[in-house]
Amino acid sequence: MCDACRAKGENYIFRNRDSSLYSNKLYQVYREGVAKVVLCKIHDIELFRSGEFRFLEKNLDLASTIASSNRHFSYG
């Protein structure tokens, strides 16, 4: 499931006709690591168009989820 849709409590299949998920890396979230998120097509395009900082500003639910559960999102 899309991490941004899960943080908002939405079902990503209803927003997207296909169920494709895309792996993305957020480099500005952690000081010494990278946050790996899985996004649906709509949120993937939104991240590409707006950039990492504005994407997280717009999706504060996802940002707070990443901050509170860094073990799920971070990796070397």
Secondary structure by P-SEA (a helix, b strand, c coil): ccaaaaaacccccccccccbbbbbbbccccccbbbbbbbcaaaaaaaaaccaaaaaaacaaaaaaaaacccccccc
